[in-house]
């Protein structure tokens, strides 16, 4: 009897252990985490700028779905790297998920932790630009967006290092010169000449070739005045001149033949704001429109694609030419005129002959 009880109890224990193992909750294994080390520095004219004690924040986004959508486009990722000023628009429109956010230390380094998988693609973005002073000039520096495919790093271990490439941003005034044709189409106008002036005590002071200002009533003919020409895309840009804060005006002094210079094109307002709170460098405004900055001397692709803002010229109204008869109509008309003349001549001759006959009978 005791033996049966022992066997029964042992059977219960055995079945209990088996049941526990079957119903035991499965603990999910944590995904393998990759350490992504980022080294950030800013270089101006081949000189590394000292960034001690500057804390720069970078964000890491999962862009795996976006990368899969554009995997057949060879230049998509290269184009993405040039959109440092407009990358937040891409992030919001594509609903990219923020994976990690870190600040650099005194050495310009930070470490991201992110799930490591061959199908993951990450986007690294600098959140805010840095403001730097070099040779008395104030610059903005912003790292190019970095696309990181984990499949490229799986074979080199769990730790990966990314070197940022910072781009120097400059405020340079620009706009696009376009002409509106009589059929309401728009086309870029090249070779249109502009000058820049500012008002002082009611007088126009024009920007000179040397960066000074002069008073003249004939800016187009004055050799000292700096001339700014539109290129084949209609782009008008003032290069290599750092304008102090204030208001300026572009003035169109020569346009293409068959186009008219509008009054608006003779006074295109350019506002150059001063430094704001926290040494923020506000954008220039042209006729109230904010202008993006140039990166390494180049405008963002979005600006070149839309060609905005535009300054328009209207095409001259061409006189309507007198409509001449076509060749066939002209020949028919001449034949008809000749026939009429012939008939009239015959009638006159007949009348004259008849008159002579009557006179002869008398």
C-alpha positions in Angstrom: 0.0 0.0 0.0 2.8 2.4 0.9 4.6 1.5 -2.3 1.5 2.4 -4.3 1.2 5.8 -2.5 4.9 6.6 -3.2 4.5 5.7 -6.9 1.3 7.8 -7.1 3.0 10.8 -5.5 6.1 10.5 -7.8 3.8 10.3 -10.8 2.0 13.5 -9.7 5.3 15.3 -9.3 6.5 14.0 -12.7 3.3 15.2 -14.5 3.4 18.5 -12.6 7.0 19.2 -13.8 6.0 18.2 -17.4 3.0 20.5 -17.3 5.0 23.4 -15.9 7.6 23.1 -18.7 4.8 23.0 -21.3 2.9 26.0 -19.9 6.1 27.9 -19.0 6.1 31.4 -20.6 8.7 31.8 -23.3 11.2 34.7 -22.5 12.0 36.6 -25.6 15.7 37.0 -26.3 16.9 40.6 -26.5 18.0 41.5 -30.0 21.7 41.9 -30.6 22.5 45.6 -30.0 25.1 47.4 -32.1 27.3 50.2 -30.7 27.6 53.0 -33.3 30.3 55.4 -32.4 30.2 58.8 -34.0 33.1 61.2 -34.2 32.1 64.8 -34.9 34.4 67.7 -36.0 34.1 70.8 -38.0 36.6 71.9 -40.6 36.8 75.3 -42.2 39.4 75.9 -45.0 41.2 72.8 -44.0 41.5 74.0 -40.4 39.8 72.0 -37.6 37.8 74.3 -35.4 38.2 73.8 -31.7 34.9 72.4 -30.3 35.9 71.8 -26.7 32.9 71.9 -24.3 30.5 72.1 -27.3 27.7 69.6 -26.9 26.2 68.7 -30.2 23.1 66.5 -30.4 22.6 63.9 -33.0 19.5 61.7 -33.6 19.4 58.2 -35.0 16.3 57.2 -37.0 15.2 53.9 -38.5 14.7 54.4 -42.2 14.6 50.8 -43.2 11.2 51.0 -45.0 12.2 54.2 -46.8 15.5 52.6 -47.9 13.6 49.5 -49.2 11.2 51.8 -51.1 14.1 53.5 -52.9 16.5 50.6 -53.2 16.3 50.8 -57.1 17.3 54.4 -57.1 21.1 54.6 -57.2 21.3 58.3 -56.4 18.6 58.6 -53.8 20.9 58.2 -50.8 23.5 60.5 -52.3 20.9 63.1 -52.8 19.7 62.6 -49.2 23.1 63.5 -47.9 22.9 67.0 -49.4 19.6 67.9 -47.7 21.0 69.0 -44.3 18.8 72.1 -44.2 15.6 70.3 -45.3 16.1 66.8 -43.8 13.5 67.4 -41.1 10.8 67.7 -43.8 11.8 64.2 -45.0 11.7 62.8 -41.5 8.2 64.1 -40.8 6.7 63.3 -44.2 8.1 59.7 -44.1 7.2 59.2 -40.4 10.7 57.9 -39.5 11.0 56.4 -36.0 13.5 57.9 -33.6 15.7 55.1 -32.2 18.3 57.0 -30.1 19.5 60.5 -29.4 22.8 61.4 -27.9 25.1 64.4 -27.3 28.8 64.5 -28.1 31.3 64.7 -25.3 34.2 67.1 -24.9 36.1 65.1 -27.5 33.3 65.3 -30.1 32.3 61.6 -29.6 29.0 59.9 -28.8 27.7 56.3 -28.9 24.4 55.1 -30.2 22.8 51.8 -29.3 20.6 50.3 -31.9 19.2 46.8 -32.9 21.6 45.1 -35.2 20.0 43.3 -38.2 21.1 43.0 -41.8 17.9 44.6 -43.0 18.2 47.7 -40.9 19.1 51.1 -42.3 19.6 54.1 -40.1 19.7 57.8 -40.7 22.0 60.0 -38.5 21.0 63.7 -38.3 22.5 66.7 -36.5 19.5 68.3 -34.7 20.7 71.9 -34.6 23.5 73.8 -36.5 26.5 75.1 -34.6 27.6 78.7 -34.7 31.2 79.4 -35.2 33.4 82.5 -35.5 36.4 82.3 -37.9 38.5 85.4 -38.9 35.8 87.7 -37.7 33.1 86.0 -39.7 30.1 84.0 -38.2 29.3 80.7 -39.8 26.8 78.0 -39.3 28.1 74.4 -39.4 25.8 71.4 -40.0 26.8 67.8 -40.5 25.5 66.1 -43.7 22.9 63.5 -43.0 24.5 60.0 -42.8 22.8 56.8 -44.1 24.1 53.7 -42.4 23.2 50.2 -43.7 23.9 47.6 -41.0 24.6 45.0 -43.7 27.8 46.9 -44.4 29.0 46.6 -40.8 27.9 43.1 -39.8 31.2 41.6 -40.9 33.4 44.0 -38.9 32.0 43.3 -35.4 29.4 44.9 -33.2 31.1 48.3 -32.8 31.0 50.7 -35.8 32.5 54.2 -36.1 31.0 57.0 -38.2 33.0 60.1 -39.1 30.7 63.1 -39.7 31.3 65.5 -42.6 30.3 69.0 -41.5 29.2 71.5 -44.1 29.8 75.2 -43.7 26.6 77.2 -44.3 26.7 80.8 -45.5 24.0 83.4 -46.0 24.2 84.5 -49.6 21.4 86.4 -51.3 19.9 84.8 -54.4 16.8 84.8 -56.6 15.7 83.6 -60.1 15.1 85.9 -63.0 12.2 84.7 -65.2 10.2 86.1 -68.1 6.5 85.7 -68.7 5.7 85.1 -72.3 2.5 86.4 -74.0 1.0 82.9 -73.8 1.5 83.1 -70.0 4.4 80.6 -70.0 7.5 81.3 -67.8 11.2 80.9 -68.9 14.5 81.7 -67.2 16.3 84.7 -68.5 20.1 84.7 -68.7 22.4 87.7 -69.0 20.1 90.1 -67.2 22.2 92.7 -65.3 21.5 93.7 -61.7 23.2 96.1 -59.2 22.8 96.3 -55.4 22.2 99.5 -53.5 21.2 100.8 -50.1 19.4 104.0 -49.1 21.3 106.6 -47.0 19.8 110.0 -46.3 17.5 109.6 -49.4 20.4 108.7 -51.7 21.3 105.4 -53.4 24.7 104.0 -52.5 25.7 101.3 -55.0 28.0 98.3 -54.1 31.3 98.5 -55.9 33.7 95.9 -57.2 35.9 96.4 -54.1 33.1 96.0 -51.6 32.7 99.7 -51.0 29.7 102.0 -51.8 29.4 104.9 -54.2 26.8 107.4 -55.4 26.0 107.5 -59.1 23.1 108.3 -61.3 24.2 105.9 -64.0 24.9 102.6 -62.2 24.7 100.6 -65.5 27.5 102.6 -67.1 29.6 103.2 -63.9 32.6 100.9 -64.1 33.1 100.9 -60.3 29.6 99.5 -59.6 29.5 95.7 -59.2 27.3 94.0 -61.8 25.5 90.7 -61.0 24.3 88.7 -64.0 21.7 85.9 -64.2 23.0 82.5 -65.5 21.4 80.0 -67.9 19.0 78.9 -65.2 18.0 82.5 -64.4 19.9 82.3 -61.0 21.1 85.6 -59.6 23.5 85.3 -56.7 25.8 87.7 -54.8 29.1 85.8 -54.2 32.0 86.6 -51.9 30.4 89.6 -50.2 29.5 89.6 -46.5 26.7 92.2 -46.1 26.3 93.8 -42.6 22.8 93.7 -41.1 20.4 96.1 -42.8 18.2 96.5 -45.8 19.4 96.5 -49.4 17.8 96.5 -52.9 18.6 94.7 -56.1 18.0 96.9 -59.1 17.6 95.5 -62.6 19.4 97.8 -65.1 19.4 95.7 -68.3 17.2 92.8 -69.5 16.8 90.7 -72.5 15.5 92.1 -75.8 11.7 91.9 -76.1 11.2 92.0 -72.3 10.2 94.9 -70.1 11.8 95.8 -66.7 9.0 96.1 -64.2 8.9 98.6 -61.4 9.2 95.8 -58.9 12.4 94.6 -60.6 14.0 98.0 -59.9 13.7 97.7 -56.1 13.9 94.0 -55.0 14.1 94.2 -51.2 16.8 92.2 -49.4 16.7 92.1 -45.5 19.8 90.9 -43.7 18.9 90.3 -40.0 21.4 90.7 -37.2 22.3 88.0 -34.8 19.4 86.9 -32.6 19.3 85.6 -29.1 21.7 82.8 -28.4 23.8 83.8 -31.4 21.2 82.5 -33.7 21.8 83.5 -37.3 18.4 84.3 -38.9 17.8 83.7 -42.6 18.0 86.5 -45.1 14.6 87.5 -46.7 14.0 88.6 -50.3 10.7 90.4 -50.7 9.7 88.8 -47.5 10.7 85.2 -48.5 13.2 83.4 -46.3 16.3 82.2 -48.2 18.1 79.0 -47.4 21.8 79.1 -47.0 24.5 77.7 -49.4 26.4 74.6 -48.4 29.9 74.5 -49.7 28.9 77.3 -52.1 25.9 75.4 -53.5 22.2 76.0 -53.1 20.1 73.0 -51.9 18.6 70.8 -54.6 15.1 71.8 -53.5 15.9 75.4 -54.3 17.3 74.6 -57.8 14.4 72.3 -58.6 11.7 74.9 -57.8 13.7 78.0 -58.9 12.2 80.1 -56.1 11.9 83.0 -55.3 11.3 84.4 -58.8 11.4 88.0 -60.1 9.3 88.3 -63.3 9.6 90.4 -66.4 6.8 90.7 -68.9 7.3 90.1 -72.6 6.7 93.1 -74.9 3.6 92.9 -77.0 4.7 92.3 -80.6 2.7 94.3 -83.3 0.3 92.0 -85.2 1.7 91.8 -88.8 -0.7 92.8 -91.6 -2.1 89.6 -93.1 -1.1 89.3 -96.7 -3.0 87.2 -99.2 -1.6 83.8 -99.9 0.1 83.1 -103.2 -2.8 81.3 -104.8 -5.2 84.0 -103.8 -2.9 86.7 -105.1 -2.6 85.0 -108.5 -6.4 84.7 -108.7 -6.9 88.3 -107.8 -4.4 89.5 -110.4 -6.1 87.4 -113.0 -9.4 88.8 -112.1 -8.1 92.3 -112.3 -6.5 91.6 -115.7 -9.8 90.2 -117.0 -11.7 93.2 -115.8 -9.2 95.5 -117.5 -9.5 93.5 -120.7 -13.3 93.6 -120.7 -13.3 97.3 -120.1 -10.8 97.8 -122.9 -12.9 95.7 -125.3 -16.0 97.6 -124.4 -14.2 100.9 -124.9 -12.8 99.8 -128.3 -16.3 98.5 -129.3 -17.9 101.8 -128.4 -15.3 103.8 -130.2 -15.5 101.6 -133.3 -19.3 102.0 -133.3 -19.1 105.8 -132.9 -16.7 106.0 -135.9 -19.0 103.9 -138.0 -21.9 106.2 -137.3 -19.8 109.3 -138.2 -18.6 107.6 -141.4 -22.2 107.0 -142.6 -23.0 110.7 -142.1 
